[in-house]
Amino acid sequence: MTETLIRPLHAGDRAQWNTLWADYLTFYETVLAPEITDTLFERLLGDGNHDALVAERDGKLIGFVHYLPHPTTWSTAPTCYLEDLYIASTARGGGVGAKLINAVYEAAERAGCTNVYWHTHDDNTTARRLYDRIGVLSNFVRYDKRKWEDQR
C-alpha cells in the first residue's frame, strides 16, 4: 500500500478539498451556500485560529481535518476543537482518520493546548469505533440554538 502523507492544506488543494468537503456535507445531509465554503477555505489558509490538515496518497487528497485552538474559561492554557473530519469512502478503514486525529493532537500540544475535543452524530457508529479507541467519551450533552429560531 502507498504511504499516506499528512500535511497542511495548501491553496493549490482547493479543487480536491472542494470534492471532499461536498462529500462531507452530503454525509451530514447539509447544504451550505457557496460563500460559506469560500469563507471557510480562506479561514483555513489564513492567519486566524482555524487550521487544516489533509491526508494525501499518490498525489490525491483522501481526507481532511479542520481544527481550532482557542482560549477556555477552565484553564490558562488553550484547548482545541476538532471541528470537521472526513475520509473519502474509498480510503476508510485504513487508519487515515487516526493519523489525522493524531496529527491534530501533535499540533494542539505544540500550541500549548491541554485538551482536544470533538463531537459526532450518535449514530455515526463507524467513526465512533475509532473515537472510542483514541479518545474518551464525554458525559456532556450538547444543545444548539440557531439565531433565527424563536426561543420560547
KEKE-3310 file (N, C-alpha, C; in steps of 0.2 Angstrom, whole numbers, plus 5000, padded with zeros to 4 digits):
npx = (5004:5002:5011:5003:5002:5002:4998:4999:4985:4985:4984:4983:4976:4963:4953:4952:4950:4937:4929:4930:4925:4912:4907:4908:4898:4887:4886:4883:4870:4868:4867:4876:4878:4888:4896:4899:4907:4918:4922:4926:4937:4946:4948:4954:4966:4971:4978:4972:4963:4958:4963:4970:4973:4978:4975:4985:4987:4997:4997:4984:4970:4964:4957:4953:4955:4949:4953:4953:4962:4959:4955:4950:4938:4941:4955:4971:4978:4976:4963:4958:4947:4942:4935:4930:4931:4935:4935:4938:4926:4932:4944:4943:4944:4958:4966:4968:4960:4963:4977:4975:4969:4978:4988:4982:4982:4996:4998:4990:4997:5009:5004:5002:4990:4978:4969:4960:4945:4929:4914:4901:4888:4877:4873:4884:4892:4903:4913:4913:4919:4932:4934:4932:4943:4954:4951:4941:4925:4914:4904:4896:4882:4876:4868:4859:4855:4849:4851:4840:4829:4814:4814:4806)
npy = (4994:5011:5025:5036:5053:5065:5082:5100:5110:5117:5131:5127:5115:5117:5112:5098:5098:5104:5094:5084:5091:5093:5080:5077:5086:5081:5068:5072:5077:5090:5107:5120:5138:5144:5154:5152:5141:5146:5156:5148:5141:5151:5155:5143:5144:5156:5167:5166:5157:5145:5130:5117:5101:5089:5072:5064:5053:5046:5058:5062:5069:5062:5064:5075:5086:5099:5111:5120:5129:5137:5149:5145:5145:5137:5135:5142:5139:5136:5127:5114:5113:5100:5102:5097:5081:5071:5057:5050:5039:5028:5026:5023:5014:5011:5017:5031:5041:5040:5044:5057:5063:5060:5069:5081:5081:5082:5095:5102:5100:5106:5119:5122:5118:5110:5100:5091:5091:5085:5082:5070:5063:5053:5041:5038:5026:5020:5029:5032:5020:5021:5033:5029:5022:5031:5042:5049:5046:5059:5065:5075:5084:5091:5106:5116:5131:5140:5156:5162:5155:5155:5158:5150)
npz = (5000:4996:5004:5016:5017:5029:5029:5030:5023:5007:4996:4983:4984:4983:4973:4975:4989:4989:4983:4993:5004:4999:4998:5012:5017:5011:5017:5030:5027:5023:5016:5011:5007:4993:4997:5010:5010:5003:5012:5023:5017:5015:5028:5033:5027:5031:5043:5055:5069:5064:5057:5045:5041:5028:5021:5010:4996:4984:4977:4978:4987:5001:5013:5026:5040:5051:5062:5078:5089:5104:5117:5134:5147:5158:5160:5160:5149:5131:5123:5111:5097:5087:5073:5060:5052:5039:5029:5013:5006:4999:5006:5019:5034:5034:5043:5041:5047:5060:5059:5055:5066:5076:5071:5074:5088:5090:5084:5093:5105:5102:5101:5114:5120:5131:5129:5117:5109:5102:5092:5087:5077:5086:5080:5071:5069:5064:5064:5078:5083:5080:5087:5100:5103:5102:5110:5124:5129:5132:5146:5143:5137:5122:5117:5105:5097:5084:5077:5071:5076:5085:5103:5116)
capx = (5000:5006:5011:4998:5006:4998:5002:4995:4981:4988:4979:4983:4972:4956:4948:4951:4947:4930:4926:4929:4920:4905:4905:4907:4891:4882:4886:4879:4864:4869:4869:4879:4879:4895:4901:4901:4913:4923:4925:4929:4943:4950:4950:4959:4973:4973:4982:4967:4964:4957:4969:4968:4977:4975:4979:4987:4990:4998:4995:4977:4968:4959:4954:4955:4953:4949:4953:4953:4964:4955:4955:4945:4937:4943:4962:4975:4981:4971:4960:4957:4941:4942:4928:4927:4935:4932:4939:4934:4924:4937:4950:4941:4946:4965:4970:4969:4956:4968:4983:4974:4967:4985:4992:4979:4985:5003:4998:4987:5002:5014:5001:5001:4983:4978:4964:4957:4938:4925:4908:4899:4881:4877:4873:4890:4895:4910:4918:4914:4923:4939:4935:4932:4950:4959:4948:4937:4918:4912:4897:4892:4876:4876:4862:4860:4850:4851:4849:4833:4824:4811:4815:4800)
capy = (5000:5018:5028:5042:5059:5070:5089:5106:5112:5122:5134:5123:5109:5119:5108:5092:5099:5105:5087:5080:5095:5092:5073:5078:5089:5076:5063:5075:5079:5098:5111:5127:5142:5144:5159:5149:5137:5151:5159:5143:5139:5157:5155:5138:5146:5162:5168:5166:5151:5139:5126:5111:5096:5084:5066:5063:5047:5046:5065:5063:5070:5057:5066:5082:5088:5106:5111:5127:5130:5143:5150:5142:5148:5132:5134:5147:5136:5135:5120:5113:5110:5097:5103:5093:5076:5067:5052:5048:5032:5023:5026:5022:5008:5010:5021:5038:5045:5040:5048:5064:5065:5061:5075:5087:5080:5084:5102:5105:5100:5112:5126:5123:5116:5105:5096:5091:5089:5085:5078:5067:5061:5047:5035:5038:5020:5018:5034:5031:5015:5025:5038:5025:5019:5036:5047:5047:5048:5064:5064:5081:5084:5097:5109:5121:5136:5145:5163:5163:5151:5158:5155:5151)
capz = (5000:4996:5011:5017:5019:5032:5028:5030:5017:5003:4991:4977:4986:4983:4969:4978:4995:4987:4982:4999:5008:4996:5001:5019:5018:5009:5023:5036:5024:5024:5011:5013:5002:4991:5000:5016:5008:5001:5018:5026:5014:5016:5035:5034:5024:5034:5049:5061:5073:5060:5054:5042:5038:5023:5020:5003:4994:4977:4974:4978:4994:5003:5019:5029:5047:5052:5070:5080:5095:5107:5124:5138:5154:5163:5160:5157:5143:5127:5121:5104:5095:5081:5070:5055:5050:5034:5025:5007:5007:4997:5010:5026:5037:5034:5048:5039:5052:5066:5058:5055:5073:5080:5069:5077:5095:5090:5083:5099:5110:5100:5103:5122:5122:5136:5128:5111:5109:5096:5093:5081:5077:5090:5075:5067:5073:5061:5067:5085:5085:5080:5093:5107:5104:5103:5114:5129:5128:5137:5148:5142:5132:5118:5115:5099:5095:5079:5078:5068:5079:5091:5109:5120)
cpx = (5004:5005:5006:5002:5001:5002:4997:4991:4985:4983:4978:4978:4965:4951:4947:4948:4939:4926:4925:4924:4913:4903:4904:4900:4886:4881:4882:4872:4863:4870:4871:4879:4887:4899:4903:4907:4919:4926:4929:4936:4948:4952:4955:4966:4975:4977:4978:4968:4962:4963:4966:4974:4974:4979:4979:4990:4991:4996:4988:4975:4963:4955:4956:4952:4954:4949:4954:4955:4961:4956:4949:4944:4940:4951:4965:4978:4975:4968:4960:4951:4943:4935:4925:4933:4931:4937:4935:4932:4928:4943:4949:4943:4954:4969:4971:4966:4961:4974:4981:4972:4974:4989:4989:4981:4992:5002:4995:4993:5007:5011:5000:4994:4983:4973:4962:4950:4934:4919:4906:4892:4882:4876:4878:4894:4902:4915:4919:4918:4930:4939:4935:4939:4955:4957:4944:4930:4916:4905:4893:4887:4877:4869:4864:4854:4853:4848:4842:4827:4821:4812:4809:4801)
cpy = (5006:5021:5034:5047:5063:5077:5094:5107:5117:5125:5130:5116:5111:5114:5101:5092:5100:5099:5084:5084:5094:5085:5073:5081:5085:5071:5066:5078:5087:5101:5118:5131:5143:5149:5157:5145:5141:5154:5154:5141:5145:5157:5149:5139:5152:5162:5167:5159:5145:5136:5120:5107:5091:5078:5065:5057:5047:5052:5066:5064:5065:5058:5072:5082:5095:5106:5119:5127:5137:5143:5147:5145:5143:5131:5141:5145:5136:5127:5120:5110:5106:5097:5099:5087:5072:5063:5050:5040:5026:5022:5024:5015:5006:5014:5028:5043:5046:5044:5055:5067:5065:5067:5081:5086:5083:5092:5105:5105:5106:5119:5127:5121:5110:5100:5097:5088:5089:5081:5075:5065:5054:5041:5034:5032:5019:5023:5033:5025:5017:5029:5035:5023:5025:5042:5044:5050:5053:5062:5070:5080:5091:5100:5115:5125:5140:5151:5165:5159:5155:5155:5156:5146)
cpz = (5000:5002:5010:5020:5023:5032:5029:5023:5014:4998:4985:4978:4985:4979:4973:4985:4994:4986:4989:5004:5005:4999:5008:5021:5016:5014:5028:5033:5025:5017:5013:5006:5000:4995:5007:5015:5007:5007:5022:5023:5015:5024:5036:5032:5028:5040:5056:5065:5069:5057:5050:5040:5033:5023:5013:5002:4987:4974:4975:4986:4995:5010:5021:5037:5048:5060:5072:5087:5098:5114:5127:5144:5159:5164:5158:5150:5138:5126:5114:5102:5088:5078:5065:5053:5045:5030:5019:5008:5005:5001:5017:5028:5037:5038:5047:5044:5058:5065:5058:5062:5077:5078:5073:5085:5095:5089:5090:5104:5109:5102:5110:5124:5127:5135:5120:5112:5103:5097:5086:5082:5081:5086:5070:5070:5070:5064:5074:5087:5085:5086:5100:5108:5105:5107:5120:5128:5134:5140:5147:5136:5128:5116:5109:5099:5090:5080:5076:5071:5085:5097:5113:5126)
residu = (MET:THR:GLU:THR:LEU:ILE:ARG:PRO:LEU:HIS:ALA:GLY:ASP:ARG:ALA:GLN:TRP:ASN:THR:LEU:TRP:ALA:ASP:TYR:LEU:THR:PHE:TYR:GLU:THR:VAL:LEU:ALA:PRO:GLU:ILE:THR:ASP:THR:LEU:PHE:GLU:ARG:LEU:LEU:GLY:ASP:GLY:ASN:HIS:ASP:ALA:LEU:VAL:ALA:GLU:ARG:ASP:GLY:LYS:LEU:ILE:GLY:PHE:VAL:HIS:TYR:LEU:PRO:HIS:PRO:THR:THR:TRP:SER:THR:ALA:PRO:THR:CYS:TYR:LEU:GLU:ASP:LEU:TYR:ILE:ALA:SER:THR:ALA:ARG:GLY:GLY:GLY:VAL:GLY:ALA:LYS:LEU:ILE:ASN:ALA:VAL:TYR:GLU:ALA:ALA:GLU:ARG:ALA:GLY:CYS:THR:ASN:VAL:TYR:TRP:HIS:THR:HIS:ASP:ASP:ASN:THR:THR:ALA:ARG:ARG:LEU:TYR:ASP:ARG:ILE:GLY:VAL:LEU:SER:ASN:PHE:VAL:ARG:TYR:ASP:LYS:ARG:LYS:TRP:GLU:ASP:GLN:ARG)
# end
